[in-house]
Structure formats: C-alpha cells, structure tokens
C-alpha cells in the first residue's frame, strides 16, 4: 500500500514538473519572438534612416508575420505602422492607407496616444502625396493635441518635427513654430537627439539662406558640427546645404566641392539613390560649372544627371512593383486566414447550436410544469398591471377634469373682475409670477394682472370691458409691457407669455 501511494505521489510530481517545463518553454519562446520583432523593427528604422524604404517595408513585413503568430497587438500595430510609413515615403499613399486602417483596428492603438499621433503624421504624408494639402494641414494640429503633456523621447521628437512641418511655407509663423520646436529639443540631452537637432539647424539655415546668408552659414555649420561630434556617418544633407549656401554667395567652386562631398557620402553609406534626384546634386554641379563658364564640365554633369534620372526612374518602378507584390501577398494571406477563420467559426457555430439544442431540450423536458406555473404567474401579473393602468387612466381623466374646472373658474373670476381672481390664478399657474419676474424684475401687480388676462387669451376690448377701463388705457399698458419684454410688432404677447411659462416648466 505504501509503495502504491509513493508511486502515485511521484507521478503527480512528474506531471507538475512537465507542465511547468511546458509553460516555461512557451513563455521563453514568446519572449524570444518579441525580441526578434524588436530586432526586425530596428532594422526597418535603420533602413529608413538610410532612405531605403523598400528594405524598411520588407523588415516591417517580417516583423508583422511574427507578431501575428504570437497575437501581440502592440507589436502588430508597430509593424503595420512601419509598413504604412515606408509606403508613404515611397509615395504610394493608397497602399499606405491600407495599413493605416489596419493599425487603427488594433486594440493597442486605442491605448497609445503616441501611436495615434504617429499615424496622423503618416496620413498627413499620404494626403500631401495625393495633393490634398488642406488635409495635410488639418492633421498637424491633431498631432500637437495628442502629444500635449507627453514626456517620452519619441513623443517629443515627433512633436518638434510637427512644429517644423506646421511652419514650413508660412513666413509669418515659421519663426514662432521653430522656437516651439527648439524648446522641445532642449528637453532631451543633446546626445540622444543630435539627428533631430541637426535637422533643426539645417531648417533654420534654409530659412535665412536668401535673407541673411551669414546666419544661414552659421546654422549649416552647426548642423555639420553636431553630426561630426556624434560621429554620424550620414553627412550628405549637411554638405548639400553648404553647397547651396556657396552657390547663393556665387562661390561656385566651393559649392561644387560640397556637392561632390555629398555625392561621395551617399555612395560610401550605400544610401538609396533617390536623393541624387531629390537634391539634384548632379544638376546643381552642372549649373555651377555653367556659371564658371566651363561648358564642357557643365554638359558632362547634365548628361550624368539625365542618365541617372532615367536609371533611377526604372529602379523606382521596380521597387514600386516589389512593394506592390508584398502588399498583394499580404492581402492573399489575409484572405486565406479569413477563409480559415470562417470555416472554424462555422464548425464551432454548428457544434455550439447542437450543444445549446441538447441543453435547452433537457431543461424544457425537466421543467415543463415549472414553466406552466411561470406562465400562469405572468398572466396574473399582466392582469394586475392592466387593472393598475385602467385605474391610472381614470385618475388621469379625473385630474384633467379638475384642471378644466380650475381653468373655467379662473376665467369666470376674470370676467367678473373679482378681487380674488389673481390669487386663484396663481394657485392654478404657480410658476407664472416667478418666471415673469425673473424675466422682467420690477413688474407692478397691476401689470402682472394684465399679463394674466393676456395669458388667458383675452383681447384688449374684453380686458377693458371686464376691468372697467378704456380700450386706449389697456392698449397703452400692453404696449408698455411689450417694450419691457422686447417684443416685436409681429409677436403675439399672449403666445409669448404661454411659451415663456411652458419653456420654464
């Protein structure tokens, strides 16, 4: 007997241990997958910084597949956001909007103000690409509102960038928004935000380029200095900006030198070549040589520019095709998943209906008598309610008769000019005097009585007859009251008084 108990105890212990190992492995596996997603999303971000948006899209897509496997809403939303951003930067707004919608459908999206703000920025880029600049302008203030009071680094970076975007192309307010931007940047240590600070200095330099060249040079040099201070390898934007400065200063050879440095940096860092076209570097060099009178060199760089533009157009088309294939594959996978889920729901629904049918059948069979009793009780309750309703109807009718009697009594007292008329009127219409005095304080009793006659529907002649006054006297008093109440000539004073009392009761 002791041996059997010992065996059972050992089996129980081993079962517990196996379950523990199983759940531990599941937890470790999920943690590993979350780390894998983070690595992929970081690679996507690094690709974005190198302006390789197709590569960004590919890494984000891989991250989304893993995130969907572990059903992690935050990671799914972040992956879709990166895909939406990549497509927006590739100037594929319609495809980008597909993933904007997918992000907004994730539960995590509702919890994260930062993600909501990021998505607004992507939508703004998409609207801009579609030529809907008014919609772009509408999205920007929404980002500021969402990030108000947020203190995370990512939130501050997005907020300062938004301020710059709001100020772009608006000379009257650019200075104001650039100041707001700089105030946000000061909240974070320089080493953690040097890229954004560099962008800010270049923005300021461009703002002064044609107005105060010395200030432009100061900011461009600050931008380059901060990138070099933190050993940022991507410097072509700084070199391009300095080239623009020397071009404006008509120091054409210096401008060429900086444009050449920018081209060399793009090649060394293997940056997506779209920026050759976007910054028109070869075209700019051709223009500088033309100003120097070197036609041969100018024509050489014009040819390079045109050839490169044609090649880049082909490459861009190929990248767009590749991106669309990724989107198409994603839609196919989503459709397949939807179909599988549909079959699961159908089978589950059928099983559920069978179970419900069996349960309901047994309950009905076992409790038939109880149901009959309940039905009887319900009928009894309904009969009682009908009697109560009938009784209430009678009471209502009696109350209506009393109201009608009271109204008729007041009318008779008014016609007789009975001294008790106004006291009885106040009993029947208790809110009349209170509301009227609130609207027009300082009304005399005689004026209140005249208002009561008017409220009851008597005309000027009838009031004059009942109160033994001349028609002109009554008319003048009513006219005086109309002025106090601010009534126009078209307004009926009796209707106005009834509306006033009805609105307040």
HURA-V30719 format. One record per pair of residues at least 24 apart in sequence whose ideal C-beta (glycine too) atoms are under 10 Angstrom apart, sorted by the first residue. I is the first residue (numbers start at 1). J is the second residue. If there is no record, write none. Layout:
I;J  I;J
//
This chain:
29;70  30;69  30;70  30;71  30;72  31;70  32;66  32;70  33;66  33;67  33;69  33;70  33;72  33;75  34;66  34;67  34;70  34;72  34;74  34;75  36;62  36;63  36;66  36;67  36;70  36;75  37;62  37;63  37;64  37;65  37;66  37;67  37;69  37;70  37;72  37;74  37;75  37;76  37;78  37;79  38;63  38;75  38;78  39;63  40;64  40;65  40;66  40;67  40;75  40;79  40;82  41;67  41;75  41;78  41;79  41;81  41;82  44;78  44;79  44;82  44;83  44;85  44;86  45;82  45;85  47;82  47;86  47;272  48;82  48;85  48;86  48;89  48;272  49;195  49;232  49;234  49;269  49;271  50;233  50;234  50;266  50;269  50;270  50;271  50;272  51;89  51;234  51;236  51;266  51;269  51;271  51;272  51;273  51;274  51;275  51;278  52;86  52;270  52;271  52;272  52;273  52;274  52;319  53;85  53;86  53;87  53;88  53;89  53;90  53;91  53;92  53;272  53;274  53;319  53;323  54;86  54;87  54;89  54;90  54;272  54;315  54;316  54;318  54;319  54;320  54;322  54;323  54;326  55;86  55;272  55;319  56;82  56;83  56;85  56;86  56;87  56;89  56;90  56;272  57;82  57;83  57;84  57;85  57;86  57;87  57;89  57;90  57;92  57;95  57;99  57;319  57;322  57;323  57;326  57;327  58;83  58;86  58;322  58;323  58;326  59;83  59;86  60;84  60;85  60;86  60;87  60;99  60;326  61;86  61;323  61;326  61;327  61;329  61;330  64;99  64;102  64;330  65;330  65;333  67;106  68;333  68;334  68;337  72;106  72;108  73;105  73;106  73;107  73;108  73;109  73;110  73;111  74;106  74;107  74;108  74;109  74;111  74;112  74;115  75;106  75;108  76;102  76;103  76;105  76;106  76;107  76;108  76;109  77;102  77;103  77;104  77;105  77;106  77;107  77;108  77;109  77;110  77;111  77;112  77;115  77;118  77;119  78;103  78;106  78;108  78;112  78;115  78;118  79;103  79;106  80;104  80;105  80;106  80;109  80;115  80;119  80;330  81;106  81;109  81;115  81;118  81;119  81;121  81;122  82;118  82;122  83;122  83;323  83;326  83;327  83;330  84;118  84;119  84;122  84;123  84;125  84;126  85;118  85;119  85;121  85;122  85;125  86;122  86;323  86;326  87;122  87;125  87;126  87;129  87;320  87;323  87;324  87;326  87;327  88;121  88;122  88;123  88;124  88;125  88;126  88;127  88;128  88;129  89;122  89;125  89;129  89;272  89;274  90;129  90;274  90;316  90;319  90;320  90;322  90;323  91;125  91;126  91;128  91;129  91;130  91;274  91;316  91;320  92;126  92;129  92;319  92;320  92;323  92;324  92;327  93;122  93;123  93;125  93;126  93;127  93;128  93;129  93;130  93;131  93;132  94;126  94;129  94;130  94;327  95;126  95;320  95;323  95;324  95;326  95;327  95;328  95;330  96;122  96;123  96;125  96;126  96;129  96;327  97;122  97;123  97;126  97;127  97;130  98;327  98;330  98;331  99;327  99;330  100;126  102;330  102;334  112;146  113;145  113;146  113;147  113;148  113;149  113;150  113;152  113;155  114;146  114;147  114;150  114;152  114;154  114;155  114;158  114;159  115;146  115;154  116;142  116;143  116;146  116;147  117;142  117;143  117;144  117;145  117;146  117;147  117;150  117;154  117;155  117;158  117;159  117;162  118;143  118;146  118;147  118;154  118;155  118;158  119;143  119;146  120;144  120;145  120;146  120;147  120;158  120;162  121;158  121;161  121;162  121;165  124;162  124;165  125;165  128;165  133;169  136;165  137;165  137;166  137;169  137;170  139;165  140;165  140;166  140;167  140;168  140;177  141;166  144;180  147;184  151;187  151;188  152;188  153;187  153;188  153;189  153;192  153;193  153;196  155;184  156;184  156;185  156;186  156;187  156;188  156;192  156;193  156;196  157;184  157;185  157;188  157;192  157;193  157;195  157;196  158;184  158;196  159;183  159;184  159;185  159;187  160;184  160;185  160;186  160;187  160;188  160;193  160;196  160;197  160;199  160;200  161;196  161;199  161;200  163;200  164;196  164;199  164;200  164;203  164;204  167;203  167;207  168;203  168;206  168;207  171;207  171;211  174;203  174;204  174;207  175;204  175;207  178;203  178;204  178;207  190;226  190;229  190;230  191;226  191;229  191;230  192;230  193;226  194;226  194;227  194;229  194;230  194;231  194;232  195;226  195;227  195;230  195;232  195;234  197;222  197;223  197;226  197;227  197;230  198;222  198;223  198;224  198;225  198;226  198;227  198;228  198;229  198;230  198;232  198;234  198;235  198;237  198;238  199;223  199;227  199;237  200;226  201;225  201;226  201;227  201;238  201;241  202;227  202;237  202;238  202;240  202;241  202;242  203;241  205;238  205;241  205;242  205;244  205;245  206;241  206;244  206;245  208;245  209;241  209;244  209;245  209;247  209;248  209;249  210;248  213;245  213;246  213;248  213;249  214;245  214;249  216;241  216;242  216;244  216;245  216;248  216;249  217;241  217;242  217;245  217;246  217;248  217;249  219;245  220;244  220;245  220;246  220;258  221;245  224;258  233;265  233;268  233;269  233;271  234;265  234;266  234;268  234;269  234;271  235;261  235;262  235;264  235;265  235;266  235;268  235;269  236;261  236;262  236;263  236;264  236;265  236;266  236;267  236;268  236;269  236;271  236;275  236;276  236;279  236;281  237;262  237;265  237;266  237;275  237;279  238;262  238;265  239;263  239;264  239;265  239;266  239;279  239;281  240;265  240;266  240;275  240;278  240;279  240;280  240;281  240;284  241;279  243;279  243;281  243;284  243;285  243;288  244;279  244;284  246;288  247;284  247;285  247;287  247;288  247;291  250;288  250;291  251;288  252;285  252;287  252;288  252;289  252;290  252;291  252;292  252;293  252;294  253;288  253;289  253;292  253;294  254;288  255;284  255;285  255;287  255;288  255;291  255;292  256;284  256;285  256;286  256;287  256;288  256;289  256;292  256;294  256;297  256;301  257;285  257;288  258;284  259;283  259;284  259;285  259;286  259;287  259;288  259;301  260;285  263;304  272;312  272;315  272;316  272;319  273;308  273;311  273;312  273;315  273;316  274;312  274;315  274;316  274;319  275;312  276;304  276;305  276;308  276;309  276;311  276;312  277;305  277;308  277;309  277;312  277;313  277;316  278;312  280;305  280;309  281;305  281;308  282;306  282;307  282;308  282;309  283;308  283;309  403;428  407;456  410;452  410;456  411;456  411;457  411;458  413;466  414;449  414;452  414;453  414;456  414;458  414;462  414;463  414;466  414;467  415;453  415;456  415;458  415;462  415;465  415;466  416;466  417;449  417;453  417;463  417;465  417;466  417;467  417;468  417;469  418;466  421;449  421;452  421;453  421;456  421;466  421;467  422;446  422;448  422;449  422;452  422;453  425;449  425;452  425;453  425;455  425;456  426;452  429;455  429;456  429;501  429;505  430;505  431;500  431;501  431;502  431;504  431;505  432;497  432;500  432;501  432;504  432;505  434;501  434;504  435;497  435;500  435;501  435;502  435;503  435;504  435;505  436;485  436;497  436;500  436;501  436;504  438;500  438;504  439;484  439;485  439;486  439;497  439;500  439;504  440;481  440;484  440;485  440;486  440;500  442;484  443;481  443;484  443;485  446;477  447;477  447;478  447;480  447;481  447;484  448;481  450;474  450;477  450;478  450;480  450;481  450;493  451;478  451;481  451;485  451;493  451;494  451;497  451;500  452;497  453;478  453;494  454;478  454;481  454;492  454;493  454;494  454;495  454;496  454;497  454;498  455;493  455;494  455;495  455;496  455;497  455;498  455;500  455;501  456;494  456;497  456;498  457;494  457;495  457;498  458;494  459;494
//
